[in-house]
Amino acid sequence: MALQPGGYTDRPEDDNTKKAHPAFNRGKVRGILETLSIIKKIITGEDDGSGIINSPEIEKIRKSIFLMKNTTDKQTLQEAVKIAETLRYQ
């Protein structure tokens, strides 16, 4: 176990459990919200597909969503945009 600044003990074995340090849970929620934001930007057209996400796994999902978006009919895409724009975390 490593003692962290401020006296907290880092216990990786507690990650994803009820015993997890609050910072782990805040980081997890933030990561989920960041990923949802990436997906929303693709759906709404804010992300035009240029560039690359630093996480290889998120970039794979991003490219997959672009493929699905580009093969979707216009009406379905418009409905998806309406739904994406109602997300509460914005």
A tleap script that builds the chain and sets N, CA, C and O, in Angstrom:
source leaprc.protein.ff14SB
mol = sequence {
  NMET ALA LEU GLN PRO GLY GLY TYR THR ASP
  ARG PRO GLU ASP ASP ASN THR LYS LYS ALA
  HIE PRO ALA PHE ASN ARG GLY LYS VAL ARG
  GLY ILE LEU GLU THR LEU SER ILE ILE LYS
  LYS ILE ILE THR GLY GLU ASP ASP GLY SER
  GLY ILE ILE ASN SER PRO GLU ILE GLU LYS
  ILE ARG LYS SER ILE PHE LEU MET LYS ASN
  THR THR ASP LYS GLN THR LEU GLN GLU ALA
  VAL LYS ILE ALA GLU THR LEU ARG TYR CGLN
}
set mol.1.N position { 0.831 -1.189 0.000 }
set mol.1.CA position { 0.000 0.000 0.000 }
set mol.1.C position { 0.867 1.240 0.000 }
set mol.1.O position { 1.840 1.338 0.748 }
set mol.2.N position { 0.509 2.165 -0.831 }
set mol.2.CA position { 1.267 3.416 -0.919 }
set mol.2.C position { 0.502 4.523 -0.210 }
set mol.2.O position { -0.702 4.690 -0.405 }
set mol.3.N position { 1.212 5.268 0.607 }
set mol.3.CA position { 0.600 6.404 1.287 }
set mol.3.C position { 0.602 7.590 0.337 }
set mol.3.O position { 1.644 7.975 -0.195 }
set mol.4.N position { -0.574 8.165 0.129 }
set mol.4.CA position { -0.733 9.273 -0.798 }
set mol.4.C position { -0.664 10.608 -0.056 }
set mol.4.O position { -0.846 10.643 1.161 }
set mol.5.N position { -0.402 11.711 -0.775 }
set mol.5.CA position { -0.426 13.025 -0.146 }
set mol.5.C position { -1.768 13.242 0.553 }
set mol.5.O position { -2.815 12.870 0.024 }
set mol.6.N position { -1.735 13.833 1.716 }
set mol.6.CA position { -2.959 14.050 2.474 }
set mol.6.C position { -3.283 12.888 3.381 }
set mol.6.O position { -4.289 12.925 4.089 }
set mol.7.N position { -2.458 11.858 3.379 }
set mol.7.CA position { -2.647 10.746 4.284 }
set mol.7.C position { -3.553 9.644 3.779 }
set mol.7.O position { -3.797 8.690 4.516 }
set mol.8.N position { -4.060 9.722 2.573 }
set mol.8.CA position { -4.932 8.677 2.067 }
set mol.8.C position { -4.104 7.478 1.637 }
set mol.8.O position { -2.995 7.617 1.121 }
set mol.9.N position { -4.657 6.317 1.855 }
set mol.9.CA position { -3.996 5.100 1.431 }
set mol.9.C position { -4.611 4.645 0.125 }
set mol.9.O position { -5.829 4.496 0.023 }
set mol.10.N position { -3.785 4.428 -0.858 }
set mol.10.CA position { -4.257 3.941 -2.146 }
set mol.10.C position { -4.408 2.434 -2.055 }
set mol.10.O position { -3.442 1.715 -1.798 }
set mol.11.N position { -5.615 1.967 -2.266 }
set mol.11.CA position { -5.880 0.537 -2.223 }
set mol.11.C position { -6.539 0.127 -3.538 }
set mol.11.O position { -7.765 0.040 -3.622 }
set mol.12.N position { -5.725 -0.124 -4.567 }
set mol.12.CA position { -6.294 -0.490 -5.869 }
set mol.12.C position { -7.247 -1.679 -5.799 }
set mol.12.O position { -8.158 -1.799 -6.618 }
set mol.13.N position { -7.036 -2.546 -4.830 }
set mol.13.CA position { -7.921 -3.714 -4.730 }
set mol.13.C position { -9.350 -3.311 -4.365 }
set mol.13.O position { -10.277 -4.105 -4.527 }
set mol.14.N position { -9.536 -2.075 -3.870 }
set mol.14.CA position { -10.874 -1.592 -3.535 }
set mol.14.C position { -11.570 -0.905 -4.712 }
set mol.14.O position { -12.765 -0.619 -4.635 }
set mol.15.N position { -10.843 -0.636 -5.793 }
set mol.15.CA position { -11.454 0.008 -6.948 }
set mol.15.C position { -12.633 -0.812 -7.433 }
set mol.15.O position { -12.582 -2.042 -7.453 }
set mol.16.N position { -13.690 -0.128 -7.822 }
set mol.16.CA position { -14.935 -0.750 -8.296 }
set mol.16.C position { -15.674 -1.514 -7.199 }
set mol.16.O position { -16.462 -2.414 -7.490 }
set mol.17.N position { -15.424 -1.161 -5.955 }
set mol.17.CA position { -16.170 -1.753 -4.851 }
set mol.17.C position { -16.754 -0.625 -4.006 }
set mol.17.O position { -16.467 0.549 -4.240 }
set mol.18.N position { -17.571 -0.987 -3.028 }
set mol.18.CA position { -18.145 0.017 -2.129 }
set mol.18.C position { -17.081 0.666 -1.252 }
set mol.18.O position { -17.315 1.736 -0.690 }
set mol.19.N position { -15.918 0.033 -1.128 }
set mol.19.CA position { -14.827 0.567 -0.307 }
set mol.19.C position { -13.930 1.532 -1.085 }
set mol.19.O position { -12.992 2.090 -0.515 }
set mol.20.N position { -14.197 1.735 -2.361 }
set mol.20.CA position { -13.319 2.554 -3.206 }
set mol.20.C position { -13.215 3.973 -2.668 }
set mol.20.O position { -14.182 4.522 -2.139 }
set mol.21.N position { -12.044 4.554 -2.807 }
set mol.21.CA position { -11.808 5.937 -2.407 }
set mol.21.C position { -12.743 6.827 -3.225 }
set mol.21.O position { -12.946 6.564 -4.411 }
set mol.22.N position { -13.322 7.878 -2.625 }
set mol.22.CA position { -14.241 8.760 -3.367 }
set mol.22.C position { -13.647 9.309 -4.663 }
set mol.22.O position { -14.378 9.512 -5.632 }
set mol.23.N position { -12.347 9.551 -4.700 }
set mol.23.CA position { -11.718 10.077 -5.912 }
set mol.23.C position { -11.799 9.064 -7.053 }
set mol.23.O position { -11.908 9.449 -8.217 }
set mol.24.N position { -11.748 7.774 -6.727 }
set mol.24.CA position { -11.880 6.746 -7.770 }
set mol.24.C position { -13.253 6.858 -8.417 }
set mol.24.O position { -13.381 6.846 -9.641 }
set mol.25.N position { -14.284 6.967 -7.570 }
set mol.25.CA position { -15.644 7.049 -8.097 }
set mol.25.C position { -15.870 8.343 -8.881 }
set mol.25.O position { -16.541 8.325 -9.913 }
set mol.26.N position { -15.321 9.461 -8.409 }
set mol.26.CA position { -15.455 10.721 -9.146 }
set mol.26.C position { -14.760 10.604 -10.492 }
set mol.26.O position { -15.288 11.067 -11.504 }
set mol.27.N position { -13.586 9.992 -10.517 }
set mol.27.CA position { -12.862 9.810 -11.769 }
set mol.27.C position { -13.609 8.905 -12.724 }
set mol.27.O position { -13.611 9.133 -13.933 }
set mol.28.N position { -14.239 7.886 -12.188 }
set mol.28.CA position { -14.999 6.954 -13.013 }
set mol.28.C position { -16.196 7.663 -13.644 }
set mol.28.O position { -16.446 7.518 -14.841 }
set mol.29.N position { -16.928 8.421 -12.849 }
set mol.29.CA position { -18.081 9.161 -13.362 }
set mol.29.C position { -17.624 10.176 -14.398 }
set mol.29.O position { -18.252 10.311 -15.449 }
set mol.30.N position { -16.553 10.883 -14.121 }
set mol.30.CA position { -16.047 11.884 -15.070 }
set mol.30.C position { -15.663 11.222 -16.396 }
set mol.30.O position { -15.948 11.757 -17.468 }
set mol.31.N position { -15.018 10.063 -16.318 }
set mol.31.CA position { -14.636 9.346 -17.533 }
set mol.31.C position { -15.845 8.928 -18.357 }
set mol.31.O position { -15.823 9.006 -19.585 }
set mol.32.N position { -16.894 8.487 -17.683 }
set mol.32.CA position { -18.120 8.099 -18.383 }
set mol.32.C position { -18.733 9.316 -19.060 }
set mol.32.O position { -19.141 9.246 -20.219 }
set mol.33.N position { -18.800 10.435 -18.339 }
set mol.33.CA position { -19.384 11.648 -18.909 }
set mol.33.C position { -18.564 12.159 -20.092 }
set mol.33.O position { -19.129 12.627 -21.080 }
set mol.34.N position { -17.244 12.073 -19.999 }
set mol.34.CA position { -16.384 12.497 -21.116 }
set mol.34.C position { -16.640 11.626 -22.348 }
set mol.34.O position { -16.700 12.132 -23.469 }
set mol.35.N position { -16.790 10.324 -22.139 }
set mol.35.CA position { -17.045 9.410 -23.246 }
set mol.35.C position { -18.413 9.682 -23.864 }
set mol.35.O position { -18.552 9.675 -25.088 }
set mol.36.N position { -19.423 9.921 -23.029 }
set mol.36.CA position { -20.749 10.261 -23.550 }
set mol.36.C position { -20.709 11.553 -24.350 }
set mol.36.O position { -21.396 11.686 -25.363 }
set mol.37.N position { -19.908 12.498 -23.897 }
set mol.37.CA position { -19.766 13.764 -24.620 }
set mol.37.C position { -19.167 13.545 -26.011 }
set mol.37.O position { -19.595 14.171 -26.980 }
set mol.38.N position { -18.189 12.665 -26.102 }
set mol.38.CA position { -17.576 12.335 -27.394 }
set mol.38.C position { -18.625 11.741 -28.330 }
set mol.38.O position { -18.706 12.118 -29.499 }
set mol.39.N position { -19.422 10.817 -27.816 }
set mol.39.CA position { -20.449 10.169 -28.630 }
set mol.39.C position { -21.506 11.178 -29.058 }
set mol.39.O position { -21.936 11.177 -30.211 }
set mol.40.N position { -21.925 12.036 -28.138 }
set mol.40.CA position { -22.928 13.054 -28.459 }
set mol.40.C position { -22.427 13.976 -29.570 }
set mol.40.O position { -23.184 14.322 -30.477 }
set mol.41.N position { -21.165 14.372 -29.506 }
set mol.41.CA position { -20.617 15.276 -30.517 }
set mol.41.C position { -20.616 14.629 -31.900 }
set mol.41.O position { -20.784 15.322 -32.904 }
set mol.42.N position { -20.431 13.327 -31.965 }
set mol.42.CA position { -20.486 12.622 -33.247 }
set mol.42.C position { -21.919 12.657 -33.781 }
set mol.42.O position { -22.152 12.986 -34.944 }
set mol.43.N position { -22.865 12.316 -32.920 }
set mol.43.CA position { -24.272 12.247 -33.329 }
set mol.43.C position { -24.783 13.602 -33.798 }
set mol.43.O position { -25.479 13.693 -34.810 }
set mol.44.N position { -24.435 14.659 -33.057 }
set mol.44.CA position { -24.966 15.988 -33.380 }
set mol.44.C position { -24.185 16.702 -34.475 }
set mol.44.O position { -24.598 17.764 -34.941 }
set mol.45.N position { -23.060 16.127 -34.888 }
set mol.45.CA position { -22.278 16.729 -35.967 }
set mol.45.C position { -21.201 17.697 -35.504 }
set mol.45.O position { -20.512 18.292 -36.332 }
set mol.46.N position { -21.044 17.865 -34.200 }
set mol.46.CA position { -19.981 18.740 -33.688 }
set mol.46.C position { -18.599 18.153 -33.990 }
set mol.46.O position { -17.635 18.894 -34.183 }
set mol.47.N position { -18.510 16.843 -34.029 }
set mol.47.CA position { -17.263 16.151 -34.369 }
set mol.47.C position { -17.370 15.721 -35.824 }
set mol.47.O position { -18.251 14.939 -36.181 }
set mol.48.N position { -16.476 16.231 -36.664 }
set mol.48.CA position { -16.542 15.924 -38.098 }
set mol.48.C position { -15.685 14.722 -38.494 }
set mol.48.O position { -15.583 14.391 -39.675 }
set mol.49.N position { -15.078 14.077 -37.517 }
set mol.49.CA position { -14.286 12.885 -37.805 }
set mol.49.C position { -12.809 13.145 -37.976 }
set mol.49.O position { -12.020 12.204 -38.063 }
set mol.50.N position { -12.415 14.421 -38.026 }
set mol.50.CA position { -10.986 14.714 -38.144 }
set mol.50.C position { -10.328 14.518 -36.781 }
set mol.50.O position { -11.001 14.491 -35.750 }
set mol.51.N position { -9.043 14.387 -36.793 }
set mol.51.CA position { -8.318 14.201 -35.539 }
set mol.51.C position { -8.425 12.783 -35.025 }
set mol.51.O position { -8.875 11.873 -35.720 }
set mol.52.N position { -7.993 12.623 -33.776 }
set mol.52.CA position { -7.977 11.291 -33.170 }
set mol.52.C position { -8.064 11.451 -31.651 }
set mol.52.O position { -7.545 12.418 -31.093 }
set mol.53.N position { -8.709 10.515 -30.999 }
set mol.53.CA position { -8.799 10.481 -29.534 }
set mol.53.C position { -7.561 9.742 -29.026 }
set mol.53.O position { -7.148 8.748 -29.623 }
set mol.54.N position { -6.972 10.213 -27.940 }
set mol.54.CA position { -5.743 9.597 -27.412 }
set mol.54.C position { -5.925 8.151 -26.957 }
set mol.54.O position { -4.993 7.352 -27.040 }
set mol.55.N position { -7.111 7.817 -26.480 }
set mol.55.CA position { -7.359 6.442 -26.037 }
set mol.55.C position { -7.664 5.568 -27.252 }
set mol.55.O position { -8.645 5.814 -27.954 }
set mol.56.N position { -6.845 4.556 -27.510 }
set mol.56.CA position { -7.098 3.692 -28.672 }
set mol.56.C position { -8.473 3.023 -28.624 }
set mol.56.O position { -9.113 2.859 -29.663 }
set mol.57.N position { -8.927 2.639 -27.447 }
set mol.57.CA position { -10.214 1.957 -27.327 }
set mol.57.C position { -11.368 2.918 -27.606 }
set mol.57.O position { -12.319 2.551 -28.297 }
set mol.58.N position { -11.300 4.133 -27.083 }
set mol.58.CA position { -12.357 5.110 -27.349 }
set mol.58.C position { -12.331 5.512 -28.820 }
set mol.58.O position { -13.383 5.739 -29.417 }
set mol.59.N position { -11.154 5.600 -29.403 }
set mol.59.CA position { -11.052 5.937 -30.827 }
set mol.59.C position { -11.696 4.855 -31.693 }
set mol.59.O position { -12.321 5.171 -32.705 }
set mol.60.N position { -11.554 3.593 -31.315 }
set mol.60.CA position { -12.205 2.515 -32.063 }
set mol.60.C position { -13.725 2.684 -32.028 }
set mol.60.O position { -14.397 2.543 -33.049 }
set mol.61.N position { -14.250 2.984 -30.857 }
set mol.61.CA position { -15.696 3.187 -30.713 }
set mol.61.C position { -16.127 4.409 -31.517 }
set mol.61.O position { -17.167 4.384 -32.175 }
set mol.62.N position { -15.334 5.474 -31.467 }
set mol.62.CA position { -15.637 6.709 -32.213 }
set mol.62.C position { -15.740 6.410 -33.710 }
set mol.62.O position { -16.690 6.835 -34.368 }
set mol.63.N position { -14.772 5.687 -34.238 }
set mol.63.CA position { -14.792 5.343 -35.662 }
set mol.63.C position { -15.994 4.465 -36.001 }
set mol.63.O position { -16.611 4.629 -37.054 }
set mol.64.N position { -16.321 3.542 -35.115 }
set mol.64.CA position { -17.472 2.667 -35.331 }
set mol.64.C position { -18.766 3.468 -35.381 }
set mol.64.O position { -19.637 3.201 -36.208 }
set mol.65.N position { -18.886 4.445 -34.497 }
set mol.65.CA position { -20.097 5.278 -34.478 }
set mol.65.C position { -20.186 6.108 -35.760 }
set mol.65.O position { -21.271 6.277 -36.316 }
set mol.66.N position { -19.044 6.625 -36.229 }
set mol.66.CA position { -19.051 7.356 -37.499 }
set mol.66.C position { -19.522 6.462 -38.641 }
set mol.66.O position { -20.291 6.909 -39.493 }
set mol.67.N position { -19.080 5.219 -38.674 }
set mol.67.CA position { -19.527 4.294 -39.717 }
set mol.67.C position { -21.041 4.090 -39.657 }
set mol.67.O position { -21.715 4.101 -40.687 }
set mol.68.N position { -21.569 3.905 -38.453 }
set mol.68.CA position { -23.016 3.723 -38.304 }
set mol.68.C position { -23.760 4.994 -38.685 }
set mol.68.O position { -24.790 4.943 -39.358 }
set mol.69.N position { -23.237 6.129 -38.253 }
set mol.69.CA position { -23.882 7.411 -38.566 }
set mol.69.C position { -23.931 7.641 -40.070 }
set mol.69.O position { -24.952 8.077 -40.601 }
set mol.70.N position { -22.842 7.351 -40.752 }
set mol.70.CA position { -22.758 7.608 -42.183 }
set mol.70.C position { -23.618 6.657 -43.021 }
set mol.70.O position { -23.855 6.921 -44.200 }
set mol.71.N position { -24.082 5.563 -42.430 }
set mol.71.CA position { -24.936 4.633 -43.165 }
set mol.71.C position { -26.397 4.724 -42.718 }
set mol.71.O position { -27.241 3.952 -43.175 }
set mol.72.N position { -26.688 5.664 -41.832 }
set mol.72.CA position { -28.045 5.833 -41.316 }
set mol.72.C position { -28.810 6.822 -42.192 }
set mol.72.O position { -28.242 7.798 -42.682 }
set mol.73.N position { -30.108 6.559 -42.386 }
set mol.73.CA position { -30.896 7.490 -43.195 }
set mol.73.C position { -31.099 8.803 -42.435 }
set mol.73.O position { -30.979 8.857 -41.211 }
set mol.74.N position { -31.405 9.843 -43.183 }
set mol.74.CA position { -31.477 11.210 -42.659 }
set mol.74.C position { -32.518 11.352 -41.547 }
set mol.74.O position { -32.255 12.009 -40.540 }
set mol.75.N position { -33.682 10.750 -41.714 }
set mol.75.CA position { -34.751 10.871 -40.714 }
set mol.75.C position { -34.328 10.237 -39.386 }
set mol.75.O position { -34.552 10.812 -38.321 }
set mol.76.N position { -33.729 9.078 -39.454 }
set mol.76.CA position { -33.270 8.404 -38.233 }
set mol.76.C position { -32.190 9.233 -37.547 }
set mol.76.O position { -32.178 9.359 -36.323 }
set mol.77.N position { -31.296 9.789 -38.333 }
set mol.77.CA position { -30.232 10.625 -37.771 }
set mol.77.C position { -30.816 11.870 -37.101 }
set mol.77.O position { -30.356 12.267 -36.030 }
set mol.78.N position { -31.813 12.481 -37.713 }
set mol.78.CA position { -32.447 13.657 -37.107 }
set mol.78.C position { -33.086 13.304 -35.772 }
set mol.78.O position { -33.008 14.089 -34.827 }
set mol.79.N position { -33.711 12.146 -35.678 }
set mol.79.CA position { -34.301 11.690 -34.415 }
set mol.79.C position { -33.214 11.459 -33.363 }
set mol.79.O position { -33.382 11.812 -32.195 }
set mol.80.N position { -32.102 10.865 -33.791 }
set mol.80.CA position { -30.993 10.621 -32.862 }
set mol.80.C position { -30.430 11.935 -32.332 }
set mol.80.O position { -30.101 12.036 -31.150 }
set mol.81.N position { -30.317 12.937 -33.193 }
set mol.81.CA position { -29.814 14.251 -32.775 }
set mol.81.C position { -30.753 14.857 -31.744 }
set mol.81.O position { -30.294 15.384 -30.731 }
set mol.82.N position { -32.062 14.792 -31.983 }
set mol.82.CA position { -33.039 15.332 -31.023 }
set mol.82.C position { -32.866 14.688 -29.649 }
set mol.82.O position { -32.877 15.367 -28.622 }
set mol.83.N position { -32.708 13.388 -29.653 }
set mol.83.CA position { -32.537 12.672 -28.380 }
set mol.83.C position { -31.221 13.052 -27.721 }
set mol.83.O position { -31.186 13.317 -26.519 }
set mol.84.N position { -30.143 13.084 -28.486 }
set mol.84.CA position { -28.815 13.409 -27.927 }
set mol.84.C position { -28.796 14.810 -27.317 }
set mol.84.O position { -28.103 15.049 -26.328 }
set mol.85.N position { -29.547 15.724 -27.899 }
set mol.85.CA position { -29.547 17.091 -27.389 }
set mol.85.C position { -30.349 17.246 -26.097 }
set mol.85.O position { -30.341 18.320 -25.496 }
set mol.86.N position { -31.036 16.200 -25.665 }
set mol.86.CA position { -31.774 16.275 -24.407 }
set mol.86.C position { -30.993 15.723 -23.222 }
set mol.86.O position { -31.503 15.692 -22.102 }
set mol.87.N position { -29.755 15.285 -23.461 }
set mol.87.CA position { -28.964 14.725 -22.363 }
set mol.87.C position { -28.813 15.743 -21.245 }
set mol.87.O position { -28.546 16.916 -21.507 }
set mol.88.N position { -28.981 15.312 -20.009 }
set mol.88.CA position { -28.994 16.213 -18.859 }
set mol.88.C position { -27.611 16.611 -18.372 }
set mol.88.O position { -27.488 17.633 -17.696 }
set mol.89.N position { -26.586 15.873 -18.676 }
set mol.89.CA position { -25.262 16.135 -18.106 }
set mol.89.C position { -24.550 17.313 -18.757 }
set mol.89.O position { -23.468 17.685 -18.303 }
set mol.90.N position { -25.101 17.904 -19.781 }
set mol.90.CA position { -24.432 18.965 -20.556 }
set mol.90.C position { -24.045 20.129 -19.676 }
set mol.90.O position { -23.475 21.106 -20.161 }
savepdb mol mol.pdb
quit
